[in-house]
């Protein structure tokens, strides 16, 4: 199938998923939407995040994608099932793939989860992990300062290192052996996070696992692209296209064109 895979996120975080999809499935076209005008989603009420997610899905449907990927953990936690109920095409979230990877990785059955306030308060990862392995111990921590750092492109600054150290301090005495990066923005900070938590803690990127699930679903449904030429991906954002473009090109290591999408004023708040 030549239709695109549509990926949406609250901002640039979902580019971590997009990059893995492009690497694993180079023949697939990706249409990406980052809602940078309204990021972060984590502190917002669930009803607002659900409304935003429906709005972005409606925008993406004009391109007739063969799959929708909600590459935002907060939106996955509160809106995934509603979006799935609406659509006839596959809709993939980022929580269950990350949970399954953690279950396979942990040796001592103690798993850490970091994410936005919305994701952590939803307890979506805890439910997903215990659904698979009831005896597992889950330690969750909200990290509200991480997403704004990523959206500003501050991945390796001294300020970022200090924020990560102070934020993750509550986990320093927890004998976890793996840590789920429960926000697709967090792989941008994975080097610094790994330095803080120690090399003995395996970081689980929901982005990597989601890309693997996308590949598996498309294969089993006979929906993989059959074109032999490399596709031209499309990128949209609702906020500053210059900043989005700088971060995207650095992360994807390729030149891209970004189309700004201006919401009506009533929809921005």
Kinemage of the C-alpha trace (Angstrom):
@kinemage 1
@onewidth
@group {chain A} dominant
@subgroup {mainchain}
@vectorlist {calphas} color= white
{ca unk a 1} P 0.000 0.000 0.000
{ca unk a 2} L 1.407 3.361 -1.052
{ca unk a 3} L -0.529 5.412 1.510
{ca unk a 4} L 1.460 7.153 4.240
{ca unk a 5} L 1.916 6.400 7.913
{ca unk a 6} L 0.647 9.453 9.830
{ca unk a 7} L 2.449 10.231 13.091
{ca unk a 8} L 1.276 12.863 15.566
{ca unk a 9} L 2.801 14.278 18.715
{ca unk a 10} L 2.526 17.253 21.045
{ca unk a 11} L 5.762 18.573 19.530
{ca unk a 12} L 9.121 17.223 18.355
{ca unk a 13} L 9.117 14.137 20.597
{ca unk a 14} L 7.401 11.918 18.059
{ca unk a 15} L 10.349 12.472 15.715
{ca unk a 16} L 12.026 9.732 17.754
{ca unk a 17} L 9.324 7.362 16.489
{ca unk a 18} L 9.467 8.785 12.969
{ca unk a 19} L 13.232 8.258 12.792
{ca unk a 20} L 12.913 4.597 13.763
{ca unk a 21} L 10.075 4.072 11.267
{ca unk a 22} L 12.178 5.616 8.498
{ca unk a 23} L 15.116 3.412 9.440
{ca unk a 24} L 13.148 0.176 9.675
{ca unk a 25} L 10.788 0.867 6.777
{ca unk a 26} L 12.654 3.055 4.270
{ca unk a 27} L 10.002 2.570 1.578
{ca unk a 28} L 7.219 3.946 3.761
{ca unk a 29} L 6.124 7.565 3.476
{ca unk a 30} L 5.708 9.388 6.783
{ca unk a 31} L 3.434 12.371 7.388
{ca unk a 32} L 4.319 13.973 10.713
{ca unk a 33} L 2.367 16.517 12.754
{ca unk a 34} L 3.893 18.231 15.800
{ca unk a 35} L 1.500 20.372 17.840
{ca unk a 36} L 4.286 22.710 18.930
{ca unk a 37} L 1.928 25.655 19.531
{ca unk a 38} L 0.234 23.791 22.380
{ca unk a 39} L 3.060 21.677 23.792
{ca unk a 40} L 3.471 20.324 26.429
{ca unk a 41} L 0.387 18.151 26.793
{ca unk a 42} L 1.441 16.687 30.138
{ca unk a 43} L 0.032 19.416 32.437
{ca unk a 44} L -3.215 19.783 30.464
{ca unk a 45} L -6.557 18.257 31.529
{ca unk a 46} L -7.333 14.924 29.876
{ca unk a 47} L -10.402 16.350 28.130
{ca unk a 48} L -8.254 19.002 26.458
{ca unk a 49} L -5.661 16.485 25.282
{ca unk a 50} L -8.435 14.287 23.872
{ca unk a 51} L -9.869 17.257 21.970
{ca unk a 52} L -6.467 18.216 20.572
{ca unk a 53} L -5.793 14.639 19.488
{ca unk a 54} L -9.107 14.346 17.642
{ca unk a 55} L -8.420 17.663 15.937
{ca unk a 56} L -4.984 16.571 14.691
{ca unk a 57} L -6.322 13.198 13.550
{ca unk a 58} L -9.030 15.011 11.583
{ca unk a 59} L -6.349 17.130 9.921
{ca unk a 60} L -4.230 14.090 9.036
{ca unk a 61} L -7.161 12.128 7.586
{ca unk a 62} L -7.233 14.442 4.564
{ca unk a 63} L -4.058 12.662 3.407
{ca unk a 64} L -5.796 9.254 3.559
{ca unk a 65} L -3.117 7.531 5.672
{ca unk a 66} L -3.105 3.762 6.100
{ca unk a 67} L -2.192 4.035 9.799
{ca unk a 68} L -2.302 6.636 12.571
{ca unk a 69} L 0.464 6.596 15.186
{ca unk a 70} L -0.168 8.549 18.390
{ca unk a 71} L 3.470 9.153 19.272
{ca unk a 72} L 2.654 11.066 22.439
{ca unk a 73} L 2.426 9.106 25.671
{ca unk a 74} L -0.012 11.561 27.261
{ca unk a 75} L -2.346 11.423 24.250
{ca unk a 76} L -1.970 7.643 24.062
{ca unk a 77} L -2.958 7.323 27.711
{ca unk a 78} L -6.189 9.326 27.393
{ca unk a 79} L -7.242 9.276 23.725
{ca unk a 80} L -6.031 6.055 22.067
{ca unk a 81} L -9.173 3.984 22.570
{ca unk a 82} L -11.467 6.797 21.403
{ca unk a 83} L -9.446 7.281 18.226
{ca unk a 84} L -9.379 3.535 17.572
{ca unk a 85} L -13.149 3.356 17.951
{ca unk a 86} L -13.556 6.114 15.359
{ca unk a 87} L -11.318 4.799 12.606
{ca unk a 88} L -11.225 1.733 10.394
{ca unk a 89} L -7.441 1.955 9.871
{ca unk a 90} L -4.917 0.725 12.483
{ca unk a 91} L -4.160 3.163 15.297
{ca unk a 92} L -0.974 2.568 17.286
{ca unk a 93} L 0.026 4.075 20.635
{ca unk a 94} L 3.372 4.118 22.419
{ca unk a 95} L 2.607 2.734 25.892
{ca unk a 96} L 2.047 -0.990 25.401
{ca unk a 97} L 5.115 -1.477 23.160
{ca unk a 98} L 7.319 0.130 25.811
{ca unk a 99} L 5.743 -1.932 28.585
{ca unk a 100} L 6.316 -5.190 26.712
{ca unk a 101} L 9.962 -4.303 26.103
{ca unk a 102} L 10.481 -3.580 29.803
{ca unk a 103} L 8.971 -6.936 30.809
{ca unk a 104} L 11.429 -8.688 28.485
{ca unk a 105} L 14.371 -6.651 29.776
{ca unk a 106} L 14.006 -6.562 33.560
{ca unk a 107} L 15.808 -9.216 35.590
{ca unk a 108} L 14.855 -8.156 39.115
{ca unk a 109} L 11.238 -7.177 38.294
{ca unk a 110} L 11.732 -3.560 39.386
{ca unk a 111} L 10.923 -1.124 36.577
{ca unk a 112} L 11.143 2.650 36.641
{ca unk a 113} L 8.911 4.869 34.507
{ca unk a 114} L 9.453 8.560 33.811
{ca unk a 115} L 6.969 10.680 31.879
{ca unk a 116} L 4.831 13.806 31.876
{ca unk a 117} L 2.387 14.557 34.669
{ca unk a 118} L -0.491 13.432 32.462
{ca unk a 119} L 1.089 10.092 31.626
{ca unk a 120} L 2.230 9.351 35.169
{ca unk a 121} L -1.087 10.416 36.740
{ca unk a 122} L -2.968 8.161 34.321
{ca unk a 123} L -0.941 5.170 35.631
{ca unk a 124} L -1.157 3.820 32.090
{ca unk a 125} L 2.304 2.224 32.193
{ca unk a 126} L 1.664 0.674 35.588
{ca unk a 127} L -1.576 -0.872 34.338
{ca unk a 128} L 0.070 -2.095 31.126
{ca unk a 129} L 3.021 -3.622 32.970
{ca unk a 130} L 0.949 -5.342 35.654
{ca unk a 131} L -1.490 -6.636 33.070
{ca unk a 132} L 1.376 -8.620 31.573
{ca unk a 133} L 3.302 -9.364 34.779
{ca unk a 134} L 1.266 -8.807 37.990
{ca unk a 135} L 4.245 -9.329 40.308
{ca unk a 136} L 6.332 -6.533 38.807
{ca unk a 137} L 7.208 -3.510 40.941
{ca unk a 138} L 6.697 -0.176 39.159
{ca unk a 139} L 8.223 3.090 40.364
{ca unk a 140} L 6.909 6.137 38.471
{ca unk a 141} L 8.143 9.714 38.408
{ca unk a 142} L 6.785 12.764 36.585
{ca unk a 143} L 9.437 14.912 34.902
{ca unk a 144} L 7.579 18.082 33.808
{ca unk a 145} L 10.743 20.075 33.059
{ca unk a 146} L 12.089 17.701 30.403
{ca unk a 147} L 9.741 18.407 27.466
{ca unk a 148} L 10.282 22.201 27.449
{ca unk a 149} L 14.060 21.618 27.332
{ca unk a 150} L 13.707 19.367 24.298
{ca unk a 151} L 11.325 21.747 22.531
{ca unk a 152} L 13.964 24.476 22.917
{ca unk a 153} L 16.672 22.217 21.503
{ca unk a 154} L 18.600 22.135 24.798
{ca unk a 155} L 19.749 18.505 24.739
{ca unk a 156} L 23.319 18.721 26.028
{ca unk a 157} L 23.565 21.961 27.980
{ca unk a 158} L 24.765 22.257 31.570
{ca unk a 159} L 21.294 23.482 32.485
{ca unk a 160} L 19.792 20.284 31.084
{ca unk a 161} L 22.225 18.073 32.993
{ca unk a 162} L 21.396 19.901 36.236
{ca unk a 163} L 17.637 19.579 35.631
{ca unk a 164} L 17.943 15.855 34.919
{ca unk a 165} L 20.063 15.213 38.015
{ca unk a 166} L 17.721 17.075 40.358
{ca unk a 167} L 14.549 15.638 38.796
{ca unk a 168} L 15.711 12.008 38.908
{ca unk a 169} L 17.082 12.222 42.462
{ca unk a 170} L 14.010 10.380 43.912
{ca unk a 171} L 14.967 7.337 41.814
{ca unk a 172} L 18.581 7.213 43.009
{ca unk a 173} L 17.848 4.746 45.838
{ca unk a 174} L 15.524 2.516 43.789
{ca unk a 175} L 17.204 -0.780 42.715
{ca unk a 176} L 15.546 -0.746 39.272
{ca unk a 177} L 17.348 -2.432 36.417
{ca unk a 178} L 15.431 -0.767 33.591
{ca unk a 179} L 13.837 2.628 33.097
{ca unk a 180} L 11.060 3.301 30.608
{ca unk a 181} L 11.396 6.645 28.849
{ca unk a 182} L 7.648 7.182 29.003
{ca unk a 183} L 7.648 10.244 26.770
{ca unk a 184} L 8.852 10.261 23.182
{ca unk a 185} L 10.718 13.518 23.875
{ca unk a 186} L 13.005 11.769 26.351
{ca unk a 187} L 15.236 9.842 23.900
{ca unk a 188} L 16.624 13.266 22.953
{ca unk a 189} L 17.999 13.312 26.516
{ca unk a 190} L 18.937 9.629 26.747
{ca unk a 191} L 22.717 10.172 27.000
{ca unk a 192} L 22.350 12.514 29.967
{ca unk a 193} L 19.653 10.361 31.579
{ca unk a 194} L 21.868 7.271 31.278
{ca unk a 195} L 24.793 9.101 32.879
{ca unk a 196} L 22.592 10.089 35.814
{ca unk a 197} L 20.912 6.709 36.470
{ca unk a 198} L 24.017 4.634 35.706
{ca unk a 199} L 25.019 2.169 33.019
{ca unk a 200} L 23.548 -0.756 34.962
{ca unk a 201} L 20.046 0.607 34.263
{ca unk a 202} L 18.771 -0.212 30.761
{ca unk a 203} L 16.784 2.587 29.145
{ca unk a 204} L 13.650 1.486 27.308
{ca unk a 205} L 12.640 3.760 24.456
{ca unk a 206} L 8.978 3.462 23.575
{ca unk a 207} L 9.937 4.988 20.214
{ca unk a 208} L 12.052 1.977 19.229
{ca unk a 209} L 9.443 -0.511 20.338
{ca unk a 210} L 6.586 1.365 18.668
{ca unk a 211} L 8.431 1.366 15.338
{ca unk a 212} L 8.861 -2.391 15.687
{ca unk a 213} L 5.120 -2.796 16.351
{ca unk a 214} L 4.240 -0.618 13.343
{ca unk a 215} L 6.375 -2.824 11.123
{ca unk a 216} L 4.785 -5.992 12.491
{ca unk a 217} L 1.198 -4.731 12.048
{ca unk a 218} L 1.769 -3.563 8.479
{ca unk a 219} L 3.439 -6.840 7.574
{ca unk a 220} L 0.697 -9.048 8.995
{ca unk a 221} L -2.047 -6.953 7.402
{ca unk a 222} L -0.333 -6.950 4.009
{ca unk a 223} L -0.080 -3.142 4.128
{ca unk a 224} L 3.645 -2.619 3.573
{ca unk a 225} L 4.656 -0.225 0.801
{ca unk a 226} L 5.672 -1.867 -2.464
{ca unk a 227} L 7.296 1.117 -4.197
{ca unk a 228} L 11.012 0.821 -4.920
{ca unk a 229} L 11.846 4.545 -4.741
{ca unk a 230} L 12.451 6.432 -1.526
{ca unk a 231} L 9.381 8.460 -0.464
{ca unk a 232} L 9.229 12.192 0.222
{ca unk a 233} L 8.126 12.678 3.820
{ca unk a 234} L 5.915 15.575 4.914
{ca unk a 235} L 6.217 17.545 8.142
{ca unk a 236} L 3.670 19.895 9.710
{ca unk a 237} L 3.767 21.891 12.943
{ca unk a 238} L 1.402 24.321 14.629
{ca unk a 239} L 4.080 26.502 16.239
{ca unk a 240} L 7.445 27.968 15.236
{ca unk a 241} L 8.457 26.163 12.026
{ca unk a 242} L 12.063 27.397 12.247
{ca unk a 243} L 12.756 25.786 15.625
{ca unk a 244} L 10.910 22.617 14.629
{ca unk a 245} L 12.957 22.402 11.423
{ca unk a 246} L 16.288 22.860 13.229
{ca unk a 247} L 15.520 20.117 15.741
{ca unk a 248} L 14.041 17.767 13.130
{ca unk a 249} L 16.936 18.117 10.693
{ca unk a 250} L 19.483 17.569 13.454
{ca unk a 251} L 17.670 14.487 14.784
{ca unk a 252} L 16.823 12.938 11.406
{ca unk a 253} L 20.130 13.948 9.842
{ca unk a 254} L 18.470 15.103 6.640
{ca unk a 255} L 17.034 18.241 5.095
{ca unk a 256} L 13.274 18.617 5.384
{ca unk a 257} L 10.514 21.067 4.519
{ca unk a 258} L 8.111 22.087 7.284
{ca unk a 259} L 4.597 23.355 6.597
{ca unk a 260} L 3.140 25.509 9.390
{ca unk a 261} L -0.482 24.865 10.318
{ca unk a 262} L -2.317 27.775 11.895
{ca unk a 263} L -5.195 26.719 14.116
{ca unk a 264} L -8.126 29.020 14.675
{ca unk a 265} L -7.635 31.079 17.828
{ca unk a 266} L -10.371 29.147 19.624
{ca unk a 267} L -8.481 25.901 19.070
{ca unk a 268} L -5.070 27.079 20.295
{ca unk a 269} L -6.008 27.498 23.953
